[in-house]
Amino acid sequence: MSRSFIVTADGGSRGNPGPAGYGAVVTEGNHILLELFEAIGIASNNVAEYRGLIAALEAINELDPNATVDVRMDSKLVVEQMSGRWQIKHPDMRELAKRARDAHPANLVTYRWIPRDENSHADRLANKAMDGEIATANVPLQKNFLTERVVSGEKPTTIFLVRHGETILTPDRRFSGGDGSDPGLSETGRKQASAIALELAARKPDVLIASPLLRTRQTAEIIQGEIGLDIHIDEGWIECAFGEWDGLNVAEVQEKFPNEWAQWVSAPTARPPGGESYLDVAERIEPVFRELAQTYPGKKILVVTHNVVIKTLASVIMNAPLESIYHIDISPCSLTTINVYESDGLSVVTSLAARSVINL
């Protein structure tokens, strides 16, 4: 009778790309059979994640080539690509996916995404591998890969992130999430959208994407009037859910939810009652961003989205602690720009919350 295994795997990079390593845990029933970890030199997060998966599948194949395998990872990119739901554009990623499929019969392997806190064992092993790599490597912890890209002349994929214009809730800083009342733009918001539309037209984007909420769709429609592109609605770019706080301002939340508020402003893992944490948003938006860059390599992509989404993604791209979001605020109809280099996935924030001169 064939055996059945559970795999949790993870990978990381101190610099993305930078000194990298993977970790993987192979479990049978309630027993941990294998703990795998290895430093892999200079690589990106995604490469390290795939390497952890490959190592686990190769080890299982040696134990039992007919075993069924339940792979659980917090990398939505790897899970969706290996499940066949997302295309794999980058040739390096295609090669890694092929190695994973060849490591163990693909029809015996299933994939599912898990939250980061359920993958802590593999994450610890990956960090152990990276700690060893950094201690022995003859390279600096943070190499300036951007300089190499600029010198090489490689053309990046450019992603313009625009927050929607003001609504009636914006001036009072009222919570307005992806699960709330869904207000439209105010007159001020429409003027802001018109102002940023003129600047975006000069940048000549190739693709226009919007969150499905009314305020982002209306902002995108005003921008569309200047750039003439079809609007693609994408649920992945929806605002953070604020649950029971939606429609309330800060003073009202502090009065009604004092304990929850204190936790929310102190820890990115804290959630408003019925809502999402900053970590929840980070875990869902990064794979959406990566897939977008792979879908439109070398293009200029304009995404109309939201405050929490933009500042969380900026924090992730800069490899900053997630607590850095407490030091970022995204103004209505401001422009944040990120370049993504296809050769290794290096992502660079080139502007953050820049406002139109007409808006100032």
N, C-alpha and C positions, 0 to 999 in steps of 0.2 A: 504494500500500500504506500502511495507517495505521501510525502510529508507536506506540511503547510507552515509557511513562515510569514512573519510580519517584519517589514523593514521600515525603520525611520532613518532618514538621511538628511544631511545639511552640509553646507559649504559656506565659506566666507573669504573675504579679501580685505586686508588692511590697506585700503587705498583705492580699490576697485577701478583699474587693476592695481595690484600690489602683492606683497607676500600673502599667499593663499593656502588654504588647507580644507580638508573635508573630514566629516565624521559620519559614521553609520552604525546602527545597532540592528542586529539580527536576533529576533525572538521566535521561539517555538513554544506555543502554549504560554505558560507563565515564566518560562526560563529564558534568560538572556544567553544566547549561544556565542555571539561574537560582538566585540567592540572594535570597530575599524577606524583608524584615523591616520592621515598622512599629510605632510606638507608637500605642495606641488609647485613651489616656485612662484613666479610672478604670473598672476591670472586674475580674471574677473570673478565676481560672485557667482554668476551663472555657470561659468566653467567649473568652479569648485563644487557647486551643487550637483552638476551632472557627474563629476568624478566620484562623488560619494555614492550616488546611485549605482554607477557602473561597478565600483568595488564591491558593494553589497550583493549585486546580482551575480557577479563572477564567483564570489565565495559560496553563495547558495547553490550555484550550478555544480560546484565541486562536491557539495554535500549530497545533493539529490537532483539530477538533471530533469526529473519529472515533478518536482515540487511545485505547488501553487504558492504564489507570493502576493501579499497585500502590501503595496508600497504606500507609505504615508509621509508626505513632505509638506513643509510650509511654503515652498516655492510654487506659487500658482503657475508660473511660467513653465517649469519643468513638468508639472502634473498635466497641464492642458496640452502641452506639446506631445508628451508621451502618450496621452490618451487619444491623440489624433484630432482634437477639437481646434487646435491652433496650428497654423502653418509655421514652418521653421524656415525663415528667410536666410539667416546668416549661415554661410558654408561651414564655419567651425562648429556651430550648434548642430547642424545636420549631421556632421561626422560624429559628434558625441552622442546624439540620439541613436544613430546607427549602432554604435558600440554598445549602448544600453540594450537595444533590441537583440543584438547578437549574443549578449552575455548569457541570456536565459530565454527559453521559448516565449515569445511575446504573448501567445494565447494563454499562458499560465500566469501572467502578471496583470494585476489591476492597480490602478492609481487613484489616490484620493488626497485632497488637500486637507491639512489640519492647521489650526492656529499655532502661532509660534510657541506659545507656552506649553503646548502638548508635544513639542519637538525639542525639549530642553536637553535631553540626554545627548542626542546627536549634535546639538549646538555646542555643548560643553566639549565634546570630543574634537569638533572642528576648531574651536578656539585653542584647545591644547596643541593641535597640530600647528596652528598659526603662531602660537607663542614660541614653539620650538624653531619654526622657520625664521622668525625675526631674530632670535638669539644667535643663530648660526649663519644667517645670510650676509653676503658681502654687498648688500644694496641698502640704500636708505629706506626708512619706513615709508616715507611718502615721496616717491619720485615724481618729478614734474612731467607727467605724460602729456599734458596739454601742449607744452612747448614742442615736443616731438611731432604732435599732430599738425601744429601750425607750420612748422618747418617743412613737413612732408607735403603740404598743400592738399591734404585729404579733405574732401568736401563733406561736411557733416550734414546730418538730418537736423533741421531746425524746427523746434516746437515752440510756438507762441502760446502762452497761457494768459487769457484775459478774464478777469473777474467781471461778472455782470454789472450793470449799472444799479444805481440806488433804487430801492423800493420804499414804501411808506414805513417799513420797519427799520431801515438802515440808519437814519439819523439818531434814533434812540438806542442803537446797538442792541436791538431785540434779536433773540435767537430765531433763526429762520433756516431750518434744516431740510434735508431731503424727504422728511416724513411729515412736513408741516402744512401750513395753510396755502403755500405756493403763491405768494403775491406777485403781481406784475410790476413793471417798471413805473416809477413816478415820472413826472415831467422832467425833474432834474436828472433822473437816470437815463431818460431818452437823449437828453442833451449830452451827457457824458458818453453815451454809446456813439452818437454822431461824431463827437470829437475824436475818439480813438479810432473810429472807422477810417477817417482821413489818413491817419498815420499808418494804419495797417495796409491800406491800399498801396502805399508807397513801398511796402515790403513785399508785395506780390505773392501772397501765400498760394499754395497749390490745392489745399484741402481745407474745408471748414467743417468743424465738428462742434456740437453743443450738447451740454447736459440736457436732460428732458424737461427740466423745470421751466415754468413760464418765463421767469426773469432772464434766464440764459437764452431761451429761444427767442425772446423779443430782442435782446441785445444782438444775437446772431443775425436776426432779420435786418436790423438797422445796418450792421456791418456788411451784410450781403448786398445791400443797395449800393455800396461803394466798390466791392470787389467782384460781384457777379458770380459767386460760386454756389453750388447746391449745398444745403445744410444737411449734414449727417448727424442724426441724434444717437447718442451713445450713453446708455445707462451707467456705464462704468465711471463717468465723470460727475455723478450726482453728489450733492453736498452731504457732509456729515449729518447723520440723524441725531437730533437733540432730544427726542422723546418728549417727556413731560415738560421740558423747558421751552418748547417751541412757542414763540410769541411773547415770551417774558423778557424783560430787561434784566441787567445784572442785579440791581437792587431787589427786584422781585424774587429772583432765584435765590439770592443770599438769605432773604427772609423766609421763604418757603422750604428751601432745601439746604440749610446751613452746612450739614455734614457732607453731603454729596458735593456741594460747591467747593468746600475746602479740599476735598480729595481731587477734584477735577483740575484745579489750578496748581496742584502739586505733583501729579503723576499722570503721564501720558496713557497709562493703562486704565485710568478711571473712566467710568461711563456715566453720563446723565441717566436718570431712571428711564429705561426703555430706549436708550439711544446708543451711540457708538463712541468708543474712545478714540483718541488720536492714533493709537497703535492699530486699532481696527481699520481706520482710514488708510494708514500707511500700508498695511498688508494687502488691502484690496486695490489701491491705486498704483503701486509700483509695477505689478505685472501688466496692468492696462497700459501704462506708459511705455513699458518695454515692447509690448506687442505692437503698439502704434508705430514706434520707431522702426520695427522690423517690417511692418506692412508697407511703409512709405519711405524706403531708404533714399537719402539724398534730396528729399522733398522739403518744402516749407509747409508745416501743418499748424493751423490755427484752431485752438480749442477754447471755447467759451465755457467757463466753469465757475468755481466758487472759492471763497476765502480759505476755508480749512483745507480743502483739497490742494490748493496751490502752495500754501505754506508748509503743509506736511510733505508734499512731494519735493519741495526745495530742500527741506531738511534731509530727506532720504538721499537725494542726489549728491549733496555735499558731504555725505557720510558723517553728519553731525549727530550728536546725541539727540534723541527725539525731544528732549526738554528744550531744545533750541527753538521750537515752535512758539514758546512763550515770549520770544524776542523778535517775532516776525508778525507784521500785520499787512494785509493786502487790501489796498484801497479799491473802491469801485472803479471799474474800467481802467485799471492799471495793467501794465504789460510785464510779464515775466517771460524770459527767453531762456531756453535750454538747448544746447547743441549736443547731439549724440553722434559719436564716430563709429562707423560700422565695423572697422577693422577689429576692435576689441570691446565695443560697447561703452567706452569712456563717455561719461555724461558731464557736461559743464554748464553751470548757471552763468549766463552772460549778462542778464539784467534781472532785477528783482523788484517787483511792484513799482515800476517806472510809470509815471502818470503823464498824460498828454499835457503839453504846455497850455492848451486851451482849457484844461480842467483846473489848472492851478489858480 
